Amino acid sequence: MSNMFFDLSMLAFETQQAIWLRTIKLSTGGRAADREAKLMVDEKLSAAMQAAGKLMGGAHPSSVVKAYRRKVRANVRRLSKS
């Protein structure tokens, strides 16, 4: 259970980083912001469908949290470069 708590805590922290970086990107406007907005929505829908599929298949909730963390960390890395 402590691993789950750690993963959820880290997900919350990493998500705040991604939100901050995305807000900056979106506030600049233009084509890059439009692409980022579309990507954000597409990613969220895809991640939600994957999570639902895993949970319906009997996966442990921690595997869903870990998958979300991987995606969020990838976004933070990508957004930090631009």
C-alpha distances in whole Angstrom, upper triangle without the diagonal:
4,5,5,6,9,10,11,12,14,15,17,19,20,21,23,25,25,27,29,30,31,33,35,36,37,39,41,42,44,43,40,39,40,38,35,35,35,33,30,31,31,28,26,28,27,23,23,25,23,19,21,22,19,18,21,21,18,15,12,11,9,13,14,13,14,17,18,17,19,22,22,22,25,26,26,28,31,31,31,34,36
4,5,5,6,9,10,10,12,14,15,16,18,20,21,23,24,26,27,29,30,31,33,35,36,37,40,41,43,43,39,38,39,38,34,34,35,33,30,31,32,28,26,29,28,24,24,26,24,21,23,25,21,20,24,24,21,18,14,13,11,14,16,13,14,17,18,16,19,22,21,21,24,25,25,26,29,30,30,33,35
4,5,5,6,8,10,10,12,14,15,16,18,20,21,22,24,26,27,28,30,32,32,34,36,38,39,41,40,37,36,37,35,32,32,33,30,28,29,29,25,24,26,25,21,22,24,21,19,21,22,19,18,22,22,19,16,12,12,8,11,13,11,10,14,15,13,15,18,18,18,21,23,22,23,26,27,27,30,32
4,5,5,6,8,10,10,12,14,15,16,18,20,21,22,24,26,26,28,30,31,32,34,36,37,39,38,35,34,35,33,30,30,31,28,25,26,26,23,21,23,22,19,19,21,19,16,18,20,16,15,19,19,17,14,10,9,6,9,10,8,9,13,13,12,15,17,17,17,20,21,21,23,26,26,27,30,32
4,5,5,6,9,10,11,12,14,15,17,19,20,21,23,25,25,27,29,30,31,33,35,37,39,38,35,34,35,34,30,30,31,29,26,27,28,24,22,25,24,20,20,23,21,18,20,22,20,18,22,22,20,17,14,11,9,13,13,10,12,15,14,13,16,18,17,18,21,22,21,23,26,26,26,29,31
4,5,5,6,8,10,11,12,14,16,17,18,20,21,23,24,26,28,29,30,32,34,35,38,37,34,32,34,32,29,29,30,28,25,27,27,24,22,25,24,20,21,24,22,19,22,23,21,20,24,24,22,19,15,13,10,13,14,10,11,14,14,11,14,17,15,15,19,20,19,21,24,24,24,27,29
4,5,5,6,9,10,10,12,14,15,16,18,20,21,22,24,26,26,28,30,32,33,35,34,31,30,31,29,26,26,27,24,22,23,24,20,19,21,21,17,18,20,18,15,18,20,17,17,21,21,19,16,13,11,8,10,10,7,7,10,10,8,11,13,12,12,16,17,16,18,21,21,22,25,27
4,5,5,6,9,10,10,12,14,15,16,18,20,21,22,24,25,26,28,31,32,34,33,30,29,30,28,25,25,26,24,21,22,23,19,17,20,20,16,16,19,18,15,17,20,17,16,20,21,19,16,14,11,9,11,10,7,9,11,10,9,12,14,12,13,17,17,17,19,21,21,22,25,27
4,5,5,6,9,10,11,13,14,15,17,19,20,21,23,25,26,27,30,31,34,34,30,29,30,29,25,26,27,25,22,23,24,21,19,22,22,19,19,22,21,18,21,23,21,20,24,25,23,20,17,14,12,15,14,10,11,14,12,10,14,15,13,14,17,17,16,19,21,21,21,24,26
4,5,5,6,8,10,11,12,14,15,17,18,20,21,23,24,26,28,30,32,31,28,26,28,27,23,24,25,23,20,22,23,19,18,21,21,18,19,22,20,18,21,23,21,21,24,25,24,20,18,15,12,14,14,10,10,12,11,8,11,13,10,10,14,14,13,15,18,18,18,21,23
4,5,5,6,9,10,10,12,14,15,16,18,20,21,22,24,26,27,29,29,26,24,25,24,21,21,22,20,17,19,19,16,15,18,18,14,15,18,17,15,18,20,18,18,22,23,22,18,16,13,11,13,11,7,8,10,7,6,9,10,8,9,12,12,12,14,17,17,17,20,22
4,6,5,6,9,10,10,12,14,15,16,19,20,21,22,25,26,29,29,26,24,25,24,21,21,22,20,17,19,20,17,15,19,19,16,16,20,19,17,20,22,21,20,24,25,24,21,19,16,14,16,14,10,12,13,10,9,13,13,10,11,15,14,13,16,18,17,18,21,22
4,5,5,7,9,10,11,13,14,16,17,19,20,21,24,26,28,28,25,23,25,25,21,21,23,21,18,20,22,19,18,21,21,18,19,23,22,20,23,25,23,23,27,28,27,24,22,18,16,18,17,13,14,15,12,10,13,13,10,10,14,13,11,14,17,16,15,19,20
4,5,5,6,9,10,11,12,14,16,17,18,20,22,24,26,26,22,21,23,22,18,19,21,18,15,18,19,16,15,19,19,16,18,21,20,18,21,23,22,22,26,27,26,23,21,18,16,17,15,12,12,13,10,8,10,10,7,7,10,10,8,11,13,12,12,16,17
4,5,5,6,9,10,10,12,14,15,16,18,20,22,24,24,21,19,20,19,16,16,18,16,13,15,17,14,12,16,17,14,15,19,18,17,19,22,21,21,24,26,25,22,21,18,16,17,15,12,13,13,9,8,11,10,6,8,11,9,8,12,13,12,13,17,17
4,5,5,6,9,10,10,12,14,15,16,19,21,23,24,21,18,21,20,17,17,19,18,14,17,19,16,15,19,20,17,18,22,22,20,23,25,25,25,28,29,29,26,24,21,20,20,18,15,16,17,13,12,14,13,10,11,14,11,10,13,15,13,13,17,17
4,5,5,6,9,10,11,12,14,15,17,20,22,22,19,17,20,19,15,16,19,17,14,17,19,16,16,20,20,18,20,23,23,21,25,27,26,26,30,31,30,27,26,23,21,21,20,17,17,17,14,12,14,13,9,9,11,9,7,10,12,10,10,13,14
4,5,5,6,8,10,10,12,14,16,17,19,19,16,14,17,16,12,13,15,13,11,14,15,13,13,17,17,15,17,20,20,19,22,24,24,25,28,29,29,26,25,22,20,20,18,16,16,15,12,11,12,10,7,8,9,6,5,9,10,8,9,12,13
4,6,5,6,9,10,10,12,14,16,18,19,16,14,16,16,12,12,15,13,10,13,16,14,13,16,18,16,17,21,21,20,23,25,25,25,28,30,30,27,26,23,22,22,20,17,18,18,14,14,15,13,10,12,13,10,9,13,13,10,12,15,14
4,5,5,6,9,10,11,13,15,18,19,16,14,17,17,13,14,17,16,13,16,19,17,16,20,21,20,21,24,25,24,26,29,28,29,32,33,33,31,29,26,25,25,23,20,21,20,17,16,17,16,12,13,14,11,9,13,13,10,10,14,13
4,5,5,6,9,10,11,14,16,17,13,12,15,14,11,12,15,14,12,16,17,16,16,20,20,19,21,24,24,24,27,29,28,29,32,33,34,31,30,27,26,25,23,21,21,20,17,16,16,14,11,12,12,9,7,10,10,6,7,10,9
4,5,5,6,8,10,11,14,14,11,9,11,11,8,9,12,11,9,12,14,13,13,17,18,17,19,22,22,22,25,27,27,28,31,32,33,30,30,26,26,25,22,21,21,20,16,16,17,14,11,13,13,9,9,12,10,7,9,12,10
4,5,5,6,9,10,13,15,12,9,12,13,10,10,14,13,11,14,17,16,16,19,21,20,21,24,25,25,27,29,30,30,33,34,35,33,32,29,28,28,25,23,24,23,19,19,20,17,14,16,16,13,12,15,14,10,12,15,13
4,6,5,7,9,12,14,11,9,13,14,11,12,15,15,14,17,19,18,19,22,23,23,24,27,28,28,30,32,32,33,36,37,38,35,35,31,30,30,28,25,26,25,22,21,21,19,16,17,17,13,12,14,13,9,11,13,10
4,6,6,8,10,11,8,6,10,10,8,9,13,12,11,15,17,16,17,20,21,21,23,26,26,27,29,31,31,32,35,36,37,34,34,31,30,30,27,25,25,24,21,21,21,18,16,16,16,12,12,13,11,8,10,11,8
4,5,6,8,10,8,5,8,9,7,7,11,12,11,13,15,16,16,19,20,21,22,25,26,26,28,30,31,32,34,36,37,35,34,31,31,30,27,26,26,25,22,22,22,19,17,18,18,14,14,16,14,11,14,15,12
4,5,9,12,10,7,10,13,11,11,14,15,14,16,19,19,20,22,24,24,25,28,29,29,31,34,34,35,37,39,40,38,37,34,33,33,30,29,29,28,25,24,25,22,20,21,21,17,17,19,17,13,15,16,13
4,7,9,8,7,10,12,11,12,15,16,16,18,20,21,21,24,26,26,27,30,31,31,34,35,36,37,39,41,42,40,39,36,36,35,32,31,31,29,26,26,26,23,21,22,21,18,17,19,16,13,15,15,12
4,7,7,5,7,10,10,10,13,15,15,16,19,20,21,23,24,25,27,29,30,31,33,35,36,37,39,40,42,40,40,37,36,35,32,31,32,30,27,27,27,24,22,23,22,19,19,20,18,15,17,17,14
4,6,5,6,9,10,11,13,14,15,17,19,20,22,23,25,26,28,29,30,32,34,35,36,38,39,41,43,40,41,38,38,36,34,33,33,31,28,28,28,25,23,25,23,20,20,21,18,16,18,18,14
4,5,5,6,8,10,11,12,14,16,16,18,20,21,22,24,26,27,28,30,32,33,34,36,38,39,41,39,39,37,36,35,32,31,31,29,27,27,26,23,22,24,21,18,20,20,17,15,18,17,14
4,5,5,6,9,10,10,12,14,15,16,18,20,21,22,24,26,26,28,30,31,32,34,36,37,39,36,37,34,34,32,29,29,28,26,24,24,23,20,19,20,18,15,16,16,13,11,14,13,10
4,5,5,6,9,10,10,12,14,15,16,19,20,21,22,24,25,27,29,30,31,33,34,36,37,35,35,33,32,31,28,27,28,25,23,23,23,19,18,20,18,14,16,17,14,12,15,15,11
4,5,5,6,9,10,11,12,14,16,17,18,20,22,23,24,26,27,29,30,32,33,35,37,35,35,33,33,31,28,28,28,26,23,24,24,20,19,21,19,16,18,19,16,14,18,18,15
4,5,5,6,8,10,10,12,14,16,16,18,20,21,22,24,26,27,28,30,32,33,35,33,33,31,31,29,26,26,26,23,21,22,21,17,17,19,17,14,16,17,13,12,16,16,13
4,5,5,6,9,10,10,12,14,15,16,18,20,21,22,24,25,26,28,30,31,33,30,31,28,28,26,24,23,23,21,18,19,18,15,14,16,14,11,13,14,11,10,13,14,11
4,5,5,6,9,10,11,13,14,15,17,19,20,21,23,25,26,27,29,30,32,30,31,28,28,27,23,23,24,21,18,20,20,16,15,18,16,13,15,17,14,13,16,17,15
4,5,5,6,9,10,11,12,14,16,17,18,20,21,23,24,26,27,29,31,29,30,27,28,26,23,23,24,21,18,20,20,16,16,19,17,14,17,18,15,14,18,19,17
4,6,5,6,8,10,10,12,14,15,16,18,20,21,22,24,26,27,29,27,27,25,25,23,20,20,21,18,15,17,16,12,13,15,13,10,14,15,12,12,16,16,15
4,6,5,6,9,10,10,12,14,15,16,18,20,21,22,24,26,27,25,26,23,23,22,18,18,19,16,13,15,15,11,11,14,13,10,12,15,12,12,15,17,15
4,5,5,6,9,10,11,12,14,15,17,18,20,21,23,24,26,25,25,23,23,22,19,19,20,17,15,17,17,13,13,17,16,13,16,18,16,15,19,20,19
4,6,5,6,9,10,11,12,14,16,17,18,20,21,23,25,23,24,22,23,21,18,19,19,16,14,17,16,13,14,17,15,13,16,18,16,16,20,21,20
4,6,5,6,8,10,10,12,14,15,16,18,20,21,23,21,22,19,20,18,15,15,16,12,11,13,12,9,10,13,12,10,13,15,14,14,18,19,18
4,5,5,6,9,10,10,12,14,15,16,18,20,21,19,20,17,18,17,13,14,15,12,10,13,13,10,10,14,14,12,15,17,16,16,19,21,21
4,6,5,6,9,10,11,12,14,15,16,18,20,19,20,18,19,18,14,16,17,14,12,16,16,13,14,17,16,15,18,20,19,19,23,24,24
4,5,5,6,9,10,11,12,14,15,16,19,17,19,17,18,16,13,14,15,12,11,14,14,11,13,16,15,14,18,19,18,19,22,23,23
4,5,5,6,9,10,11,12,14,15,17,15,16,14,14,13,9,11,12,9,7,11,11,8,10,14,13,13,16,18,17,18,21,23,23
4,5,5,6,9,10,11,12,14,15,14,15,13,15,13,10,11,13,11,9,13,14,12,13,17,17,16,19,21,20,21,24,26,26
4,5,5,6,9,10,10,12,14,14,16,14,16,14,11,14,15,12,12,16,16,14,16,19,18,18,21,23,22,23,26,28,28
4,5,5,6,9,10,10,13,11,13,12,14,11,8,11,12,9,10,13,13,12,14,17,17,17,20,22,21,23,25,27,27
4,5,5,6,9,10,11,9,10,9,11,9,6,9,10,8,8,12,13,12,14,17,17,18,20,22,22,23,26,28,28
4,5,5,6,8,10,10,12,10,13,12,9,12,14,12,12,16,17,16,17,20,21,21,23,26,25,26,29,31,31
4,6,5,6,9,9,12,11,14,12,10,13,15,12,14,17,17,16,19,22,21,22,25,26,26,28,30,32,32
4,6,5,6,5,8,9,11,8,7,11,12,10,12,15,15,15,18,20,20,21,24,25,26,27,30,31,32
4,5,5,5,7,7,10,9,8,11,13,12,13,16,17,17,19,22,22,23,25,27,28,29,31,33,34
4,5,7,10,11,14,13,11,15,17,15,16,20,20,20,22,25,25,26,28,30,31,32,34,36,37
4,6,9,11,14,12,12,15,16,15,17,20,20,20,23,25,25,26,29,30,31,32,35,36,37
4,6,9,12,11,11,14,15,15,17,20,20,21,23,25,26,27,29,31,32,33,35,37,38
4,6,8,7,8,11,12,12,14,16,17,18,20,22,22,24,26,27,28,30,32,34,35
4,5,6,7,9,10,11,13,15,16,18,19,21,22,24,25,27,28,30,31,33,35
4,5,5,6,9,10,11,13,15,16,17,19,20,21,23,25,26,27,29,31,32
4,5,5,6,9,10,10,12,14,15,16,18,20,21,22,24,25,27,29,31
4,5,5,6,9,10,11,13,14,15,17,19,20,21,23,24,26,28,30
4,5,5,6,9,10,11,12,14,16,17,18,20,21,23,24,26,28
4,5,5,6,9,10,10,12,14,15,16,18,20,21,22,25,26
4,5,5,6,9,10,10,12,14,15,17,18,20,21,23,25
4,5,5,6,9,10,11,13,14,16,17,18,20,22,24
4,5,5,6,9,10,11,12,14,15,16,18,20,22
4,5,5,6,8,10,10,12,14,15,16,19,20
4,6,5,6,9,10,11,12,14,15,17,19
4,6,5,6,9,10,11,12,14,16,17
4,5,5,6,9,10,10,12,14,16
4,5,5,6,9,10,10,13,15
4,5,5,6,9,10,11,13
4,5,5,6,8,10,11
4,5,5,6,9,10
4,6,5,7,9
4,5,6,7
4,5,5
4,6
4
